[in-house]
């Protein structure tokens, strides 16, 4: 075999090895979700040097009543992994039905994964009683123990929306409702890891992808 042929053969054999080493070294998936809602910046001294570290908000504890009539807490919602939070009201004519139709897709994608739950909080508890929410949940095929439609004290619900999830408070006179089509991804530590436009199919596709990313990080810390 001539030297040129040996060189070509060697290169042919070497390319797959180099490709494997490259993928092993640089092909690791390092995509990480951001954390939202910063609270403050703390300074700590490490090895004589000051380092600044952002401390992110954790959603405070809450307890509301689900469409089944039982009490559900924030700790329960995130206890197995994560939950998807949204705010709605049953008489909302357009945006809420579109958002909940998109959330049906999220439920179906993770139907058999107990780590993923959905929590939809009403902003109109005066109208949205447990009985109303039971009918509403049935309309969207909410799976028991998977997708919770929650009602309770209006002051507590408004506080959850504006203080914890930091949605803008309603302005003007009259019984205005806190209302938004923003959907939140909350991790097992109670921190917001994603925000999405709940009526937008592409953004909900991103939510579905990022739920998968977050679950992957739980499995491969």
N, C-alpha and C positions, 0 to 999 in steps of 0.2 A: 504494500500500500504506500503510495507516494505521500510525502510530508504534507502537501496541500490537502489531500483527502483526510489524513489524520487530524489536521487542524479543523476542518469542517465538521468531522464527526465529533470532535471534542466540544466544539461550540454548540452543536445540536444537543449533546448530552448535558452541557453546562447550563443552558438557558432555563430548563424547568427547575433546576436546583436553585438558581438565582431568583427565579420568580417566587418559589416557595419561601425562601428566606426573606424576600422583600415583603410578601404578604404577612408572614409571621411577625415581622418587626414593625411594620407600618400599617398593616391592614386591620388592626384592632379597632372595633367600633368604640370611639371615645365620645360619641354624641351624648351630651348631658343636658337635662332640662334646666332652664333657669328657675330661680325662685323669685316670686313677686312680693310686693307690699313690704318694702324696707321700713323698719321701725326706727333704727338709730345706728350710729357708727360707734363702736367701742374701740378703745386703744389698749393694747396689751404689750407688755415688754417681754421679748424673747431674745435670750442671749445678749442682753444689754441694748437691744434695738427695739424701738417702738413700732408696732404693726397695727394698722387700722383694719378692722373687720366689721362688715355690715351684719347687723342682727335683723333677721326677717320676722315679720309678724306671724304669729300662730293664731288660727281661728279659735276664739274662746269657746268654752263649753256652753252647750245649749240643750234644751229639751222641748220637743214639740210633739204633737199628736199626729200620727199617720192615718191614712185612709182606713186602716183596719181598726182604729180606735185605741191602739196601744201607744205608749210613750216611746220616743226614739231620741237618743242623745247623739251628740257629735262624736263622742268616744266610740259608740257602737258603730257609727257609719264608717269610721276609718280604721276600726280594729283589725280588719282582715287584710287591709291593703290601701285602699283609696276610695274616694267618692267624687262624683261629678255633681256640682251644685248649680242650681238655677233658681230664678225668681219669676213668678207668673201670677196671674189670677184667672179664675175660671171663666169670667165673662169677657175676657180680652178677646176682641173679634178677629185679629189678624196675626200679629207677631207671635203671640204665645202658641197658637196651634201650629204655626210653622216651626217654631223652636222645638216643641214637644215631638213633632213628627221626625225631626232630625235626631232627637234623643232616643226615639224608638230604635234607630239604627245602632246607636251605641249599646243599648240594652241587648239587642239581638247579636251583636258582634261578640259580646262577653257574657252571653246568656248562661254558659256553663262554668264561668269563672267566679267563684264566690268572693274573690278579692276585690271585685269591682261592684260598686253600688252607685245608685243615683238618688239624689235628694232634691226635690222641687218644692220650694218654699212659697206659699201663697203670700201676697202682699195685701190681700183683702180678706182677712179672717172674718170680718163681720158678715160676709156673704158665704165664704168658702168654709162651710162646716165640714165635719167628718163625713156626713152623708153625701154632701156635694162632691167632695174629693173622692169618695168611693166610686161614684158614678163616673167622674172625670178619669180616674185611674183605669177603670174598666174600658173606657173609650179608647185609651191608648195601649191597652194590653199590658199594663204594668204587672210584672211578675212579683208576687208576694215575697217580701224579704229581700227584693232586689232593687225595686224602684219605689221610693217613698214619696208620697205627696203629703206635705206637712202643714199643719195649721196650729194656731195658738194665740197667745196674747199679742196684740198688734204692736205694742211698744217694744216687746222683745224681738219680734220679727223685723221691725224697722231698724232696731239697733244692730241686729245681725247683718242686715243688708248694708247699712251705711257705715257702721263703726268697724265691724269685723271684715266684711268683704269690700268695704270702701266704695260702694256705689254712690253716685251723687244723690243727695237728699232732694225731695221735691221742693219746688219753689212756688210762691204765689199763695193766694188765699184758697180756702176750701179743702175738702178731704182728698188732696192729691196723694197718689200712691207712688211709693218707690218702685220704679219699673225699669227694667233693662233686659236686653236680649243677650247679655254677656253670660257665658257659661264658664265655670271655674273647675279646674282640676286640683283637688286637695289630696295631699299625700298622707301617709300614715302618721306623720308628725304634726299634722294639722296645718301645714304650710301650703300656700297656693303655688302650684308649679306650672300652671297654664291658664290663659284667658282666651276665649274664643267667641266669635260672633255666632250665636246659636241658631240663627236662621240661614246661615251660609253653608251650603253643602261642602265646599272645599275646606272651610275652616273646621267643620265637624270631622271631616276626613283627617285633618291634622290632629284633632283631639284623639281620635281613635288610634292614630299612629303613636302619639305621645303617651297614651295610656300603656301601650305595649312597651315603649321605651322605659317607662317608670317601673313596670312589672319586671322587666329584664334586669334593671339595676338592683331590685330586691333579691333576685336570684343570683346575680353576679356582682356583689358589692366591690 
